[in-house]
Amino acid sequence: MFIEEAKKAREKAYVPYSNFKVGAVITLKDGTHIHGANIENSSYGLTSCAERNGLFSLISQGYNVKDIKEITIIGDSYGPISPCGACRQVLSELIPHETPIYLTNLKGDVHETSVSELLPFGFDLNTDRTNK
């Protein structure tokens, strides 16, 4: 887990309305770190979370999601920060389901999870979830 890299990503956040910075670092198997930070908009529905920004940046830079080793997400929350529903769905579609995801906060609390745990029955056109 790369908490210090997630903290660096968090400092890039643009949060003039909530002042709640979130950072995400996606670590690739070759050691590359892709940062994501939340970016707010006065029309809150247009705000984009750190996790999604990191994943979209990774893909738009030409990296392969199959090369993701782990993801670390950090915020100044009481307990380990947790992705919103939209981020859970995007994570479910874009990363291997058993990729370790580390949820943490500035106090050092850490919870390790995976997409499969965060969104057990997420919408996925590539998976047969009918248990046939």
C-alpha positions in Angstrom: 0.0 0.0 0.0 1.3 3.4 -0.9 -0.2 5.9 1.7 2.4 8.6 1.0 1.7 8.5 -2.7 -2.0 8.8 -2.0 -1.3 11.8 0.3 0.6 13.4 -2.6 -2.4 12.8 -4.9 -4.8 14.2 -2.3 -2.9 17.5 -2.3 -3.8 18.0 -5.9 -7.5 18.1 -5.2 -9.7 21.0 -6.2 -12.3 21.4 -3.5 -13.4 25.0 -3.1 -16.9 24.0 -1.9 -16.5 21.1 0.5 -12.8 21.6 1.4 -12.7 17.7 1.6 -9.7 16.5 -0.2 -9.5 12.9 -1.4 -6.5 11.3 -3.1 -6.1 8.0 -4.9 -3.0 6.3 -6.2 -3.1 3.4 -8.6 0.1 1.4 -8.5 1.0 -0.6 -11.5 3.0 -3.9 -11.5 6.1 -2.0 -12.9 6.0 0.4 -9.9 4.4 3.3 -11.8 2.0 5.5 -9.7 -1.0 7.2 -11.3 -2.5 9.9 -9.1 -6.2 10.8 -8.9 -7.7 13.6 -6.9 -11.3 14.8 -6.5 -12.3 17.8 -8.6 -15.4 19.7 -7.5 -17.8 21.9 -9.5 -20.4 24.3 -8.2 -22.9 21.9 -9.9 -22.2 19.1 -7.5 -23.3 16.4 -10.0 -20.4 17.4 -12.2 -17.9 16.7 -9.5 -15.5 13.8 -10.1 -14.0 11.6 -7.4 -10.3 10.7 -7.0 -10.8 7.1 -7.8 -12.5 7.7 -11.1 -10.1 10.5 -12.0 -7.1 8.2 -11.4 -8.6 5.3 -13.5 -9.7 7.6 -16.3 -6.2 9.2 -16.3 -4.6 5.7 -16.4 -6.6 4.6 -19.4 -6.3 7.9 -21.3 -2.5 7.7 -20.8 -2.5 4.3 -22.6 -1.9 2.1 -19.6 -3.6 -1.3 -19.4 -5.9 -1.9 -16.4 -4.6 -5.5 -16.3 -1.3 -4.0 -15.1 -2.9 -2.6 -11.9 -1.3 -4.0 -8.8 -3.3 -2.1 -6.1 -5.2 1.1 -5.4 -4.9 3.2 -2.2 -7.5 5.9 -1.4 -7.1 8.5 1.4 -9.2 11.2 2.9 -9.5 13.1 6.2 -12.3 10.9 7.4 -13.1 9.4 10.8 -12.4 5.9 9.7 -11.0 4.5 6.5 -12.6 6.4 3.5 -15.0 4.5 1.4 -15.7 4.9 -2.3 -19.1 6.3 -3.4 -21.5 4.2 -5.4 -20.5 5.6 -8.7 -16.8 4.9 -8.0 -17.7 1.4 -6.9 -19.4 0.8 -10.3 -16.5 2.2 -12.3 -14.0 0.2 -10.3 -16.1 -2.9 -10.9 -16.0 -2.4 -14.6 -12.5 -1.3 -15.1 -10.2 -3.2 -12.7 -9.6 -6.9 -12.0 -12.0 -7.8 -9.2 -9.4 -9.2 -6.8 -7.2 -6.1 -7.0 -6.3 -5.1 -3.5 -7.9 -1.8 -2.6 -6.6 0.0 0.5 -9.0 2.4 2.1 -7.3 4.7 4.6 -7.4 8.1 6.3 -4.9 10.7 7.6 -4.8 9.0 11.0 -3.4 5.8 9.5 -6.4 3.6 9.8 -6.4 1.0 6.9 -9.0 -1.4 5.6 -8.1 -3.8 2.8 -10.9 -4.7 0.4 -11.6 -5.6 -3.2 -14.1 -4.7 -5.9 -15.9 -7.9 -5.2 -16.4 -6.9 -1.6 -17.3 -3.3 -2.3 -19.9 -4.1 -5.0 -20.8 -7.8 -4.9 -23.6 -7.7 -7.5 -22.4 -4.7 -9.6 -23.6 -4.3 -13.1 -21.1 -6.0 -15.4 -21.8 -7.0 -19.0 -18.7 -9.2 -19.0 -19.8 -11.4 -16.1 -22.5 -14.0 -15.8 -24.0 -13.5 -12.3 -27.0 -15.7 -12.8 -25.3 -18.7 -11.2 -26.4 -21.0 -14.0 
